[in-house]
Amino acid sequence: MPRYFFHVSDTDGTSFDEEGVVLASDDQARAEAMQAAREMLAEKILKGEIVDGAKFEVIRIDGVVIATIPVRSALRLV
């Protein structure tokens, strides 16, 4: 099973995931990143912060970027 890294970029810069996590597939890594984006979005809303251009970049151990997930995309409006 491959290792994935979840880097977070926002207006303050980029936070690099040095550990990563072993997951079964690219799809599972995308799902994990979306869940993390939802959690980050919820925190920002609870703190009354602006939902800025934060995003998660999911990188497989072989260096392939498998997803870029903007935190805003976790917000679903009807």
mmJSON file of the N, C-alpha and C atoms, coordinates in Angstrom:
{"data_MODEL":{"atom_site":{
"group_PDB":["ATOM","ATOM","ATOM","ATOM","ATOM","ATOM","ATOM","ATOM","ATOM","ATOM","ATOM","ATOM","ATOM","ATOM","ATOM","ATOM","ATOM","ATOM","ATOM","ATOM","ATOM","ATOM","ATOM","ATOM","ATOM","ATOM","ATOM","ATOM","ATOM","ATOM","ATOM","ATOM","ATOM","ATOM","ATOM","ATOM","ATOM","ATOM","ATOM","ATOM","ATOM","ATOM","ATOM","ATOM","ATOM","ATOM","ATOM","ATOM","ATOM","ATOM","ATOM","ATOM","ATOM","ATOM","ATOM","ATOM","ATOM","ATOM","ATOM","ATOM","ATOM","ATOM","ATOM","ATOM","ATOM","ATOM","ATOM","ATOM","ATOM","ATOM","ATOM","ATOM","ATOM","ATOM","ATOM","ATOM","ATOM","ATOM","ATOM","ATOM","ATOM","ATOM","ATOM","ATOM","ATOM","ATOM","ATOM","ATOM","ATOM","ATOM","ATOM","ATOM","ATOM","ATOM","ATOM","ATOM","ATOM","ATOM","ATOM","ATOM","ATOM","ATOM","ATOM","ATOM","ATOM","ATOM","ATOM","ATOM","ATOM","ATOM","ATOM","ATOM","ATOM","ATOM","ATOM","ATOM","ATOM","ATOM","ATOM","ATOM","ATOM","ATOM","ATOM","ATOM","ATOM","ATOM","ATOM","ATOM","ATOM","ATOM","ATOM","ATOM","ATOM","ATOM","ATOM","ATOM","ATOM","ATOM","ATOM","ATOM","ATOM","ATOM","ATOM","ATOM","ATOM","ATOM","ATOM","ATOM","ATOM","ATOM","ATOM","ATOM","ATOM","ATOM","ATOM","ATOM","ATOM","ATOM","ATOM","ATOM","ATOM","ATOM","ATOM","ATOM","ATOM","ATOM","ATOM","ATOM","ATOM","ATOM","ATOM","ATOM","ATOM","ATOM","ATOM","ATOM","ATOM","ATOM","ATOM","ATOM","ATOM","ATOM","ATOM","ATOM","ATOM","ATOM","ATOM","ATOM","ATOM","ATOM","ATOM","ATOM","ATOM","ATOM","ATOM","ATOM","ATOM","ATOM","ATOM","ATOM","ATOM","ATOM","ATOM","ATOM","ATOM","ATOM","ATOM","ATOM","ATOM","ATOM","ATOM","ATOM","ATOM","ATOM","ATOM","ATOM","ATOM","ATOM","ATOM","ATOM","ATOM","ATOM","ATOM","ATOM","ATOM","ATOM","ATOM","ATOM","ATOM","ATOM","ATOM","ATOM","ATOM","ATOM"],
"id":[1,2,3,4,5,6,7,8,9,10,11,12,13,14,15,16,17,18,19,20,21,22,23,24,25,26,27,28,29,30,31,32,33,34,35,36,37,38,39,40,41,42,43,44,45,46,47,48,49,50,51,52,53,54,55,56,57,58,59,60,61,62,63,64,65,66,67,68,69,70,71,72,73,74,75,76,77,78,79,80,81,82,83,84,85,86,87,88,89,90,91,92,93,94,95,96,97,98,99,100,101,102,103,104,105,106,107,108,109,110,111,112,113,114,115,116,117,118,119,120,121,122,123,124,125,126,127,128,129,130,131,132,133,134,135,136,137,138,139,140,141,142,143,144,145,146,147,148,149,150,151,152,153,154,155,156,157,158,159,160,161,162,163,164,165,166,167,168,169,170,171,172,173,174,175,176,177,178,179,180,181,182,183,184,185,186,187,188,189,190,191,192,193,194,195,196,197,198,199,200,201,202,203,204,205,206,207,208,209,210,211,212,213,214,215,216,217,218,219,220,221,222,223,224,225,226,227,228,229,230,231,232,233,234],
"type_symbol":["N","C","C","N","C","C","N","C","C","N","C","C","N","C","C","N","C","C","N","C","C","N","C","C","N","C","C","N","C","C","N","C","C","N","C","C","N","C","C","N","C","C","N","C","C","N","C","C","N","C","C","N","C","C","N","C","C","N","C","C","N","C","C","N","C","C","N","C","C","N","C","C","N","C","C","N","C","C","N","C","C","N","C","C","N","C","C","N","C","C","N","C","C","N","C","C","N","C","C","N","C","C","N","C","C","N","C","C","N","C","C","N","C","C","N","C","C","N","C","C","N","C","C","N","C","C","N","C","C","N","C","C","N","C","C","N","C","C","N","C","C","N","C","C","N","C","C","N","C","C","N","C","C","N","C","C","N","C","C","N","C","C","N","C","C","N","C","C","N","C","C","N","C","C","N","C","C","N","C","C","N","C","C","N","C","C","N","C","C","N","C","C","N","C","C","N","C","C","N","C","C","N","C","C","N","C","C","N","C","C","N","C","C","N","C","C","N","C","C","N","C","C","N","C","C","N","C","C","N","C","C","N","C","C"],
"label_atom_id":["N","CA","C","N","CA","C","N","CA","C","N","CA","C","N","CA","C","N","CA","C","N","CA","C","N","CA","C","N","CA","C","N","CA","C","N","CA","C","N","CA","C","N","CA","C","N","CA","C","N","CA","C","N","CA","C","N","CA","C","N","CA","C","N","CA","C","N","CA","C","N","CA","C","N","CA","C","N","CA","C","N","CA","C","N","CA","C","N","CA","C","N","CA","C","N","CA","C","N","CA","C","N","CA","C","N","CA","C","N","CA","C","N","CA","C","N","CA","C","N","CA","C","N","CA","C","N","CA","C","N","CA","C","N","CA","C","N","CA","C","N","CA","C","N","CA","C","N","CA","C","N","CA","C","N","CA","C","N","CA","C","N","CA","C","N","CA","C","N","CA","C","N","CA","C","N","CA","C","N","CA","C","N","CA","C","N","CA","C","N","CA","C","N","CA","C","N","CA","C","N","CA","C","N","CA","C","N","CA","C","N","CA","C","N","CA","C","N","CA","C","N","CA","C","N","CA","C","N","CA","C","N","CA","C","N","CA","C","N","CA","C","N","CA","C","N","CA","C","N","CA","C","N","CA","C","N","CA","C","N","CA","C","N","CA","C","N","CA","C","N","CA","C"],
"label_alt_id":[null,null,null,null,null,null,null,null,null,null,null,null,null,null,null,null,null,null,null,null,null,null,null,null,null,null,null,null,null,null,null,null,null,null,null,null,null,null,null,null,null,null,null,null,null,null,null,null,null,null,null,null,null,null,null,null,null,null,null,null,null,null,null,null,null,null,null,null,null,null,null,null,null,null,null,null,null,null,null,null,null,null,null,null,null,null,null,null,null,null,null,null,null,null,null,null,null,null,null,null,null,null,null,null,null,null,null,null,null,null,null,null,null,null,null,null,null,null,null,null,null,null,null,null,null,null,null,null,null,null,null,null,null,null,null,null,null,null,null,null,null,null,null,null,null,null,null,null,null,null,null,null,null,null,null,null,null,null,null,null,null,null,null,null,null,null,null,null,null,null,null,null,null,null,null,null,null,null,null,null,null,null,null,null,null,null,null,null,null,null,null,null,null,null,null,null,null,null,null,null,null,null,null,null,null,null,null,null,null,null,null,null,null,null,null,null,null,null,null,null,null,null,null,null,null,null,null,null,null,null,null,null,null,null],
"label_comp_id":["MET","MET","MET","PRO","PRO","PRO","ARG","ARG","ARG","TYR","TYR","TYR","PHE","PHE","PHE","PHE","PHE","PHE","HIS","HIS","HIS","VAL","VAL","VAL","SER","SER","SER","ASP","ASP","ASP","THR","THR","THR","ASP","ASP","ASP","GLY","GLY","GLY","THR","THR","THR","SER","SER","SER","PHE","PHE","PHE","ASP","ASP","ASP","GLU","GLU","GLU","GLU","GLU","GLU","GLY","GLY","GLY","VAL","VAL","VAL","VAL","VAL","VAL","LEU","LEU","LEU","ALA","ALA","ALA","SER","SER","SER","ASP","ASP","ASP","ASP","ASP","ASP","GLN","GLN","GLN","ALA","ALA","ALA","ARG","ARG","ARG","ALA","ALA","ALA","GLU","GLU","GLU","ALA","ALA","ALA","MET","MET","MET","GLN","GLN","GLN","ALA","ALA","ALA","ALA","ALA","ALA","ARG","ARG","ARG","GLU","GLU","GLU","MET","MET","MET","LEU","LEU","LEU","ALA","ALA","ALA","GLU","GLU","GLU","LYS","LYS","LYS","ILE","ILE","ILE","LEU","LEU","LEU","LYS","LYS","LYS","GLY","GLY","GLY","GLU","GLU","GLU","ILE","ILE","ILE","VAL","VAL","VAL","ASP","ASP","ASP","GLY","GLY","GLY","ALA","ALA","ALA","LYS","LYS","LYS","PHE","PHE","PHE","GLU","GLU","GLU","VAL","VAL","VAL","ILE","ILE","ILE","ARG","ARG","ARG","ILE","ILE","ILE","ASP","ASP","ASP","GLY","GLY","GLY","VAL","VAL","VAL","VAL","VAL","VAL","ILE","ILE","ILE","ALA","ALA","ALA","THR","THR","THR","ILE","ILE","ILE","PRO","PRO","PRO","VAL","VAL","VAL","ARG","ARG","ARG","SER","SER","SER","ALA","ALA","ALA","LEU","LEU","LEU","ARG","ARG","ARG","LEU","LEU","LEU","VAL","VAL","VAL"],
"label_asym_id":["A","A","A","A","A","A","A","A","A","A","A","A","A","A","A","A","A","A","A","A","A","A","A","A","A","A","A","A","A","A","A","A","A","A","A","A","A","A","A","A","A","A","A","A","A","A","A","A","A","A","A","A","A","A","A","A","A","A","A","A","A","A","A","A","A","A","A","A","A","A","A","A","A","A","A","A","A","A","A","A","A","A","A","A","A","A","A","A","A","A","A","A","A","A","A","A","A","A","A","A","A","A","A","A","A","A","A","A","A","A","A","A","A","A","A","A","A","A","A","A","A","A","A","A","A","A","A","A","A","A","A","A","A","A","A","A","A","A","A","A","A","A","A","A","A","A","A","A","A","A","A","A","A","A","A","A","A","A","A","A","A","A","A","A","A","A","A","A","A","A","A","A","A","A","A","A","A","A","A","A","A","A","A","A","A","A","A","A","A","A","A","A","A","A","A","A","A","A","A","A","A","A","A","A","A","A","A","A","A","A","A","A","A","A","A","A","A","A","A","A","A","A","A","A","A","A","A","A","A","A","A","A","A","A"],
"label_entity_id":["1","1","1","1","1","1","1","1","1","1","1","1","1","1","1","1","1","1","1","1","1","1","1","1","1","1","1","1","1","1","1","1","1","1","1","1","1","1","1","1","1","1","1","1","1","1","1","1","1","1","1","1","1","1","1","1","1","1","1","1","1","1","1","1","1","1","1","1","1","1","1","1","1","1","1","1","1","1","1","1","1","1","1","1","1","1","1","1","1","1","1","1","1","1","1","1","1","1","1","1","1","1","1","1","1","1","1","1","1","1","1","1","1","1","1","1","1","1","1","1","1","1","1","1","1","1","1","1","1","1","1","1","1","1","1","1","1","1","1","1","1","1","1","1","1","1","1","1","1","1","1","1","1","1","1","1","1","1","1","1","1","1","1","1","1","1","1","1","1","1","1","1","1","1","1","1","1","1","1","1","1","1","1","1","1","1","1","1","1","1","1","1","1","1","1","1","1","1","1","1","1","1","1","1","1","1","1","1","1","1","1","1","1","1","1","1","1","1","1","1","1","1","1","1","1","1","1","1","1","1","1","1","1","1"],
"label_seq_id":[1,1,1,2,2,2,3,3,3,4,4,4,5,5,5,6,6,6,7,7,7,8,8,8,9,9,9,10,10,10,11,11,11,12,12,12,13,13,13,14,14,14,15,15,15,16,16,16,17,17,17,18,18,18,19,19,19,20,20,20,21,21,21,22,22,22,23,23,23,24,24,24,25,25,25,26,26,26,27,27,27,28,28,28,29,29,29,30,30,30,31,31,31,32,32,32,33,33,33,34,34,34,35,35,35,36,36,36,37,37,37,38,38,38,39,39,39,40,40,40,41,41,41,42,42,42,43,43,43,44,44,44,45,45,45,46,46,46,47,47,47,48,48,48,49,49,49,50,50,50,51,51,51,52,52,52,53,53,53,54,54,54,55,55,55,56,56,56,57,57,57,58,58,58,59,59,59,60,60,60,61,61,61,62,62,62,63,63,63,64,64,64,65,65,65,66,66,66,67,67,67,68,68,68,69,69,69,70,70,70,71,71,71,72,72,72,73,73,73,74,74,74,75,75,75,76,76,76,77,77,77,78,78,78],
"pdbx_PDB_ins_code":[null,null,null,null,null,null,null,null,null,null,null,null,null,null,null,null,null,null,null,null,null,null,null,null,null,null,null,null,null,null,null,null,null,null,null,null,null,null,null,null,null,null,null,null,null,null,null,null,null,null,null,null,null,null,null,null,null,null,null,null,null,null,null,null,null,null,null,null,null,null,null,null,null,null,null,null,null,null,null,null,null,null,null,null,null,null,null,null,null,null,null,null,null,null,null,null,null,null,null,null,null,null,null,null,null,null,null,null,null,null,null,null,null,null,null,null,null,null,null,null,null,null,null,null,null,null,null,null,null,null,null,null,null,null,null,null,null,null,null,null,null,null,null,null,null,null,null,null,null,null,null,null,null,null,null,null,null,null,null,null,null,null,null,null,null,null,null,null,null,null,null,null,null,null,null,null,null,null,null,null,null,null,null,null,null,null,null,null,null,null,null,null,null,null,null,null,null,null,null,null,null,null,null,null,null,null,null,null,null,null,null,null,null,null,null,null,null,null,null,null,null,null,null,null,null,null,null,null,null,null,null,null,null,null],
"Cartn_x":[0.846,0.0,0.888,0.551,1.394,1.197,2.191,2.148,1.748,0.921,0.449,0.795,1.079,1.395,0.346,-0.064,-1.12,-0.543,-0.133,0.406,-0.752,-0.664,-1.721,-1.131,-1.749,-1.327,-2.452,-2.067,-3.03,-2.293,-2.92,-2.313,-1.027,-0.827,0.38,1.537,1.283,2.331,1.894,2.863,2.588,3.115,2.273,2.654,2.865,4.083,4.427,4.236,3.541,3.34,4.603,5.357,6.627,6.44,5.34,5.106,4.33,3.23,2.351,1.567,0.767,-0.048,-0.176,-0.187,-0.327,-1.819,-2.244,-3.646,-3.731,-4.907,-5.093,-5.08,-5.517,-5.656,-5.666,-5.524,-5.63,-7.009,-8.051,-9.411,-9.562,-8.975,-9.053,-8.291,-7.163,-6.392,-7.194,-7.881,-8.736,-9.846,-10.454,-11.528,-11.002,-9.806,-9.195,-8.947,-8.469,-8.197,-9.491,-10.556,-11.843,-12.36,-12.216,-12.643,-11.836,-10.54,-9.69,-10.091,-10.447,-10.895,-12.188,-13.105,-14.358,-14.074,-13.146,-12.795,-12.156,-11.264,-10.621,-11.661,-12.577,-13.63,-14.501,-14.876,-15.698,-14.98,-13.689,-12.917,-12.917,-12.712,-12.693,-14.053,-15.126,-16.464,-16.713,-16.373,-16.582,-15.789,-14.614,-13.779,-14.122,-15.057,-15.433,-14.359,-13.51,-12.434,-12.921,-12.222,-12.522,-12.066,-12.922,-12.553,-11.735,-10.447,-9.532,-9.197,-8.086,-7.682,-6.94,-7.208,-6.519,-6.859,-5.857,-6.08,-5.177,-5.617,-4.832,-4.275,-3.012,-2.407,-2.025,-2.552,-2.312,-1.256,-0.149,0.982,1.32,1.348,1.738,3.252,3.748,5.172,6.063,5.526,6.319,6.372,5.791,5.857,4.694,3.777,2.631,1.586,1.174,0.095,-1.207,-1.93,-3.158,-4.399,-4.269,-5.431,-4.992,-5.694,-5.597,-7.019,-7.236,-8.589,-8.684,-9.35,-9.573,-10.505,-10.194,-11.029,-12.459,-12.613,-13.959,-14.814,-14.174,-14.949,-15.666,-15.276,-15.923,-17.278,-17.53,-18.789,-19.837,-20.94,-22.02,-23.208,-23.626,-24.807,-25.903,-27.093,-28.221,-28.64],
"Cartn_y":[-1.178,0.0,1.236,2.224,3.417,4.404,5.236,6.317,7.597,8.405,9.669,10.798,11.959,13.153,14.211,14.907,15.912,17.277,18.034,19.374,20.371,21.372,22.384,23.743,24.425,25.778,26.748,27.911,28.979,30.304,31.368,32.698,32.848,31.968,32.025,31.215,30.462,29.638,28.19,27.295,25.869,25.107,24.225,23.327,21.953,21.447,20.183,19.014,18.009,16.769,15.939,15.787,15.053,13.549,13.165,11.767,11.014,11.596,10.919,9.826,9.143,8.054,6.985,5.737,4.62,4.354,4.372,4.124,3.118,2.546,1.476,1.951,3.207,3.628,5.15,5.617,7.048,7.567,6.782,7.195,7.391,6.505,6.64,7.887,8.181,9.376,10.637,10.653,11.802,11.981,10.871,10.932,11.469,11.049,11.544,13.054,13.493,14.926,15.726,15.221,15.922,16.01,14.937,14.966,15.997,16.05,17.035,18.45,18.646,19.964,20.361,19.419,19.707,20.128,19.42,19.747,21.128,21.442,22.755,23.853,23.613,24.574,24.806,23.743,23.858,24.688,24.451,25.223,26.706,27.014,28.409,29.073,28.36,28.908,29.139,28.162,28.298,29.458,29.728,30.824,32.159,32.138,33.37,33.86,32.962,33.333,33.324,34.025,34.053,32.735,32.199,30.985,31.444,31.366,31.889,30.835,30.965,30.062,28.827,28.361,27.166,25.961,25.089,23.879,22.759,21.536,20.342,19.824,19.454,18.81,17.404,16.411,15.012,14.468,14.012,13.537,12.107,11.236,9.843,9.793,8.786,8.679,8.724,8.361,8.414,9.818,10.801,12.197,12.662,11.763,12.121,12.847,14.036,14.776,14.144,13.526,12.841,13.701,14.787,15.662,16.985,18.03,19.332,19.689,19.815,20.016,21.355,22.329,23.603,23.384,24.001,23.855,24.305,25.354,25.84,24.772,23.826,22.798,21.861,21.886,21.052,21.623,22.873,23.531,23.233,22.689,22.356,23.25,24.004,24.862,24.343,24.409,23.915,24.969],
"Cartn_z":[0.0,0.0,0.0,-0.824,-0.932,0.219,0.393,1.381,0.656,1.33,0.774,1.739,1.153,1.933,1.647,2.685,2.582,2.957,1.962,2.196,2.186,3.052,3.152,2.816,1.87,1.492,1.828,2.38,2.614,2.497,2.954,2.812,3.624,4.607,5.432,4.852,3.789,3.185,3.085,3.043,2.893,4.1,4.594,5.68,5.052,5.142,4.495,5.448,4.983,5.719,5.548,6.608,6.545,6.797,7.477,7.826,6.775,6.363,5.431,6.124,5.337,5.861,4.769,5.2,4.265,4.074,2.81,2.48,1.341,1.171,0.195,-1.252,-1.491,-2.886,-3.008,-4.249,-4.532,-4.142,-4.408,-4.057,-2.552,-1.774,-0.325,0.134,-0.5,-0.155,-0.483,-1.621,-1.97,-0.94,-0.527,0.475,1.799,2.191,3.434,3.348,2.202,2.024,2.062,1.471,1.505,2.933,3.697,5.1,5.883,5.66,6.337,5.928,4.668,4.197,4.898,5.086,5.801,7.236,7.883,9.264,9.349,8.406,8.401,8.165,7.246,6.948,8.185,8.87,10.081,11.145,11.329,12.304,11.956,10.687,10.251,10.492,10.209,10.412,11.905,12.736,14.179,14.778,14.229,14.719,14.075,13.131,12.441,11.49,11.03,10.118,8.672,7.853,6.429,5.807,4.965,4.231,3.032,3.186,2.171,1.129,0.504,-0.571,-0.114,1.099,1.594,0.725,0.566,-0.226,0.268,0.025,0.317,-1.0,-0.981,-2.135,-1.687,-2.386,-2.033,-2.982,-2.394,-3.191,-2.785,-3.771,-3.543,-3.356,-2.69,-2.375,-3.614,-4.776,-5.999,-6.602,-5.878,-6.312,-7.168,-7.495,-8.323,-7.48,-7.945,-7.289,-7.761,-6.835,-7.246,-7.04,-6.249,-6.056,-5.455,-5.854,-5.205,-4.804,-3.5,-2.995,-2.272,-2.903,-2.215,-1.024,0.099,1.287,0.981,0.173,-0.177,-0.833,-1.521,-2.226,-1.255,0.032,1.023,1.447,1.12,1.468,0.404,0.845,-0.089,0.23,-0.734,-0.588,-1.511,-1.044,-1.851,-2.836],
"occupancy":[1.0,1.0,1.0,1.0,1.0,1.0,1.0,1.0,1.0,1.0,1.0,1.0,1.0,1.0,1.0,1.0,1.0,1.0,1.0,1.0,1.0,1.0,1.0,1.0,1.0,1.0,1.0,1.0,1.0,1.0,1.0,1.0,1.0,1.0,1.0,1.0,1.0,1.0,1.0,1.0,1.0,1.0,1.0,1.0,1.0,1.0,1.0,1.0,1.0,1.0,1.0,1.0,1.0,1.0,1.0,1.0,1.0,1.0,1.0,1.0,1.0,1.0,1.0,1.0,1.0,1.0,1.0,1.0,1.0,1.0,1.0,1.0,1.0,1.0,1.0,1.0,1.0,1.0,1.0,1.0,1.0,1.0,1.0,1.0,1.0,1.0,1.0,1.0,1.0,1.0,1.0,1.0,1.0,1.0,1.0,1.0,1.0,1.0,1.0,1.0,1.0,1.0,1.0,1.0,1.0,1.0,1.0,1.0,1.0,1.0,1.0,1.0,1.0,1.0,1.0,1.0,1.0,1.0,1.0,1.0,1.0,1.0,1.0,1.0,1.0,1.0,1.0,1.0,1.0,1.0,1.0,1.0,1.0,1.0,1.0,1.0,1.0,1.0,1.0,1.0,1.0,1.0,1.0,1.0,1.0,1.0,1.0,1.0,1.0,1.0,1.0,1.0,1.0,1.0,1.0,1.0,1.0,1.0,1.0,1.0,1.0,1.0,1.0,1.0,1.0,1.0,1.0,1.0,1.0,1.0,1.0,1.0,1.0,1.0,1.0,1.0,1.0,1.0,1.0,1.0,1.0,1.0,1.0,1.0,1.0,1.0,1.0,1.0,1.0,1.0,1.0,1.0,1.0,1.0,1.0,1.0,1.0,1.0,1.0,1.0,1.0,1.0,1.0,1.0,1.0,1.0,1.0,1.0,1.0,1.0,1.0,1.0,1.0,1.0,1.0,1.0,1.0,1.0,1.0,1.0,1.0,1.0,1.0,1.0,1.0,1.0,1.0,1.0,1.0,1.0,1.0,1.0,1.0,1.0],
"B_iso_or_equiv":[0.0,0.0,0.0,0.0,0.0,0.0,0.0,0.0,0.0,0.0,0.0,0.0,0.0,0.0,0.0,0.0,0.0,0.0,0.0,0.0,0.0,0.0,0.0,0.0,0.0,0.0,0.0,0.0,0.0,0.0,0.0,0.0,0.0,0.0,0.0,0.0,0.0,0.0,0.0,0.0,0.0,0.0,0.0,0.0,0.0,0.0,0.0,0.0,0.0,0.0,0.0,0.0,0.0,0.0,0.0,0.0,0.0,0.0,0.0,0.0,0.0,0.0,0.0,0.0,0.0,0.0,0.0,0.0,0.0,0.0,0.0,0.0,0.0,0.0,0.0,0.0,0.0,0.0,0.0,0.0,0.0,0.0,0.0,0.0,0.0,0.0,0.0,0.0,0.0,0.0,0.0,0.0,0.0,0.0,0.0,0.0,0.0,0.0,0.0,0.0,0.0,0.0,0.0,0.0,0.0,0.0,0.0,0.0,0.0,0.0,0.0,0.0,0.0,0.0,0.0,0.0,0.0,0.0,0.0,0.0,0.0,0.0,0.0,0.0,0.0,0.0,0.0,0.0,0.0,0.0,0.0,0.0,0.0,0.0,0.0,0.0,0.0,0.0,0.0,0.0,0.0,0.0,0.0,0.0,0.0,0.0,0.0,0.0,0.0,0.0,0.0,0.0,0.0,0.0,0.0,0.0,0.0,0.0,0.0,0.0,0.0,0.0,0.0,0.0,0.0,0.0,0.0,0.0,0.0,0.0,0.0,0.0,0.0,0.0,0.0,0.0,0.0,0.0,0.0,0.0,0.0,0.0,0.0,0.0,0.0,0.0,0.0,0.0,0.0,0.0,0.0,0.0,0.0,0.0,0.0,0.0,0.0,0.0,0.0,0.0,0.0,0.0,0.0,0.0,0.0,0.0,0.0,0.0,0.0,0.0,0.0,0.0,0.0,0.0,0.0,0.0,0.0,0.0,0.0,0.0,0.0,0.0,0.0,0.0,0.0,0.0,0.0,0.0,0.0,0.0,0.0,0.0,0.0,0.0],
"pdbx_formal_charge":[null,null,null,null,null,null,null,null,null,null,null,null,null,null,null,null,null,null,null,null,null,null,null,null,null,null,null,null,null,null,null,null,null,null,null,null,null,null,null,null,null,null,null,null,null,null,null,null,null,null,null,null,null,null,null,null,null,null,null,null,null,null,null,null,null,null,null,null,null,null,null,null,null,null,null,null,null,null,null,null,null,null,null,null,null,null,null,null,null,null,null,null,null,null,null,null,null,null,null,null,null,null,null,null,null,null,null,null,null,null,null,null,null,null,null,null,null,null,null,null,null,null,null,null,null,null,null,null,null,null,null,null,null,null,null,null,null,null,null,null,null,null,null,null,null,null,null,null,null,null,null,null,null,null,null,null,null,null,null,null,null,null,null,null,null,null,null,null,null,null,null,null,null,null,null,null,null,null,null,null,null,null,null,null,null,null,null,null,null,null,null,null,null,null,null,null,null,null,null,null,null,null,null,null,null,null,null,null,null,null,null,null,null,null,null,null,null,null,null,null,null,null,null,null,null,null,null,null,null,null,null,null,null,null],
"auth_seq_id":[1,1,1,2,2,2,3,3,3,4,4,4,5,5,5,6,6,6,7,7,7,8,8,8,9,9,9,10,10,10,11,11,11,12,12,12,13,13,13,14,14,14,15,15,15,16,16,16,17,17,17,18,18,18,19,19,19,20,20,20,21,21,21,22,22,22,23,23,23,24,24,24,25,25,25,26,26,26,27,27,27,28,28,28,29,29,29,30,30,30,31,31,31,32,32,32,33,33,33,34,34,34,35,35,35,36,36,36,37,37,37,38,38,38,39,39,39,40,40,40,41,41,41,42,42,42,43,43,43,44,44,44,45,45,45,46,46,46,47,47,47,48,48,48,49,49,49,50,50,50,51,51,51,52,52,52,53,53,53,54,54,54,55,55,55,56,56,56,57,57,57,58,58,58,59,59,59,60,60,60,61,61,61,62,62,62,63,63,63,64,64,64,65,65,65,66,66,66,67,67,67,68,68,68,69,69,69,70,70,70,71,71,71,72,72,72,73,73,73,74,74,74,75,75,75,76,76,76,77,77,77,78,78,78],
"auth_comp_id":["MET","MET","MET","PRO","PRO","PRO","ARG","ARG","ARG","TYR","TYR","TYR","PHE","PHE","PHE","PHE","PHE","PHE","HIS","HIS","HIS","VAL","VAL","VAL","SER","SER","SER","ASP","ASP","ASP","THR","THR","THR","ASP","ASP","ASP","GLY","GLY","GLY","THR","THR","THR","SER","SER","SER","PHE","PHE","PHE","ASP","ASP","ASP","GLU","GLU","GLU","GLU","GLU","GLU","GLY","GLY","GLY","VAL","VAL","VAL","VAL","VAL","VAL","LEU","LEU","LEU","ALA","ALA","ALA","SER","SER","SER","ASP","ASP","ASP","ASP","ASP","ASP","GLN","GLN","GLN","ALA","ALA","ALA","ARG","ARG","ARG","ALA","ALA","ALA","GLU","GLU","GLU","ALA","ALA","ALA","MET","MET","MET","GLN","GLN","GLN","ALA","ALA","ALA","ALA","ALA","ALA","ARG","ARG","ARG","GLU","GLU","GLU","MET","MET","MET","LEU","LEU","LEU","ALA","ALA","ALA","GLU","GLU","GLU","LYS","LYS","LYS","ILE","ILE","ILE","LEU","LEU","LEU","LYS","LYS","LYS","GLY","GLY","GLY","GLU","GLU","GLU","ILE","ILE","ILE","VAL","VAL","VAL","ASP","ASP","ASP","GLY","GLY","GLY","ALA","ALA","ALA","LYS","LYS","LYS","PHE","PHE","PHE","GLU","GLU","GLU","VAL","VAL","VAL","ILE","ILE","ILE","ARG","ARG","ARG","ILE","ILE","ILE","ASP","ASP","ASP","GLY","GLY","GLY","VAL","VAL","VAL","VAL","VAL","VAL","ILE","ILE","ILE","ALA","ALA","ALA","THR","THR","THR","ILE","ILE","ILE","PRO","PRO","PRO","VAL","VAL","VAL","ARG","ARG","ARG","SER","SER","SER","ALA","ALA","ALA","LEU","LEU","LEU","ARG","ARG","ARG","LEU","LEU","LEU","VAL","VAL","VAL"],
"auth_asym_id":["A","A","A","A","A","A","A","A","A","A","A","A","A","A","A","A","A","A","A","A","A","A","A","A","A","A","A","A","A","A","A","A","A","A","A","A","A","A","A","A","A","A","A","A","A","A","A","A","A","A","A","A","A","A","A","A","A","A","A","A","A","A","A","A","A","A","A","A","A","A","A","A","A","A","A","A","A","A","A","A","A","A","A","A","A","A","A","A","A","A","A","A","A","A","A","A","A","A","A","A","A","A","A","A","A","A","A","A","A","A","A","A","A","A","A","A","A","A","A","A","A","A","A","A","A","A","A","A","A","A","A","A","A","A","A","A","A","A","A","A","A","A","A","A","A","A","A","A","A","A","A","A","A","A","A","A","A","A","A","A","A","A","A","A","A","A","A","A","A","A","A","A","A","A","A","A","A","A","A","A","A","A","A","A","A","A","A","A","A","A","A","A","A","A","A","A","A","A","A","A","A","A","A","A","A","A","A","A","A","A","A","A","A","A","A","A","A","A","A","A","A","A","A","A","A","A","A","A","A","A","A","A","A","A"],
"auth_atom_id":["N","CA","C","N","CA","C","N","CA","C","N","CA","C","N","CA","C","N","CA","C","N","CA","C","N","CA","C","N","CA","C","N","CA","C","N","CA","C","N","CA","C","N","CA","C","N","CA","C","N","CA","C","N","CA","C","N","CA","C","N","CA","C","N","CA","C","N","CA","C","N","CA","C","N","CA","C","N","CA","C","N","CA","C","N","CA","C","N","CA","C","N","CA","C","N","CA","C","N","CA","C","N","CA","C","N","CA","C","N","CA","C","N","CA","C","N","CA","C","N","CA","C","N","CA","C","N","CA","C","N","CA","C","N","CA","C","N","CA","C","N","CA","C","N","CA","C","N","CA","C","N","CA","C","N","CA","C","N","CA","C","N","CA","C","N","CA","C","N","CA","C","N","CA","C","N","CA","C","N","CA","C","N","CA","C","N","CA","C","N","CA","C","N","CA","C","N","CA","C","N","CA","C","N","CA","C","N","CA","C","N","CA","C","N","CA","C","N","CA","C","N","CA","C","N","CA","C","N","CA","C","N","CA","C","N","CA","C","N","CA","C","N","CA","C","N","CA","C","N","CA","C","N","CA","C","N","CA","C","N","CA","C","N","CA","C","N","CA","C","N","CA","C"],
"pdbx_PDB_model_num":[1,1,1,1,1,1,1,1,1,1,1,1,1,1,1,1,1,1,1,1,1,1,1,1,1,1,1,1,1,1,1,1,1,1,1,1,1,1,1,1,1,1,1,1,1,1,1,1,1,1,1,1,1,1,1,1,1,1,1,1,1,1,1,1,1,1,1,1,1,1,1,1,1,1,1,1,1,1,1,1,1,1,1,1,1,1,1,1,1,1,1,1,1,1,1,1,1,1,1,1,1,1,1,1,1,1,1,1,1,1,1,1,1,1,1,1,1,1,1,1,1,1,1,1,1,1,1,1,1,1,1,1,1,1,1,1,1,1,1,1,1,1,1,1,1,1,1,1,1,1,1,1,1,1,1,1,1,1,1,1,1,1,1,1,1,1,1,1,1,1,1,1,1,1,1,1,1,1,1,1,1,1,1,1,1,1,1,1,1,1,1,1,1,1,1,1,1,1,1,1,1,1,1,1,1,1,1,1,1,1,1,1,1,1,1,1,1,1,1,1,1,1,1,1,1,1,1,1,1,1,1,1,1,1]
}}}
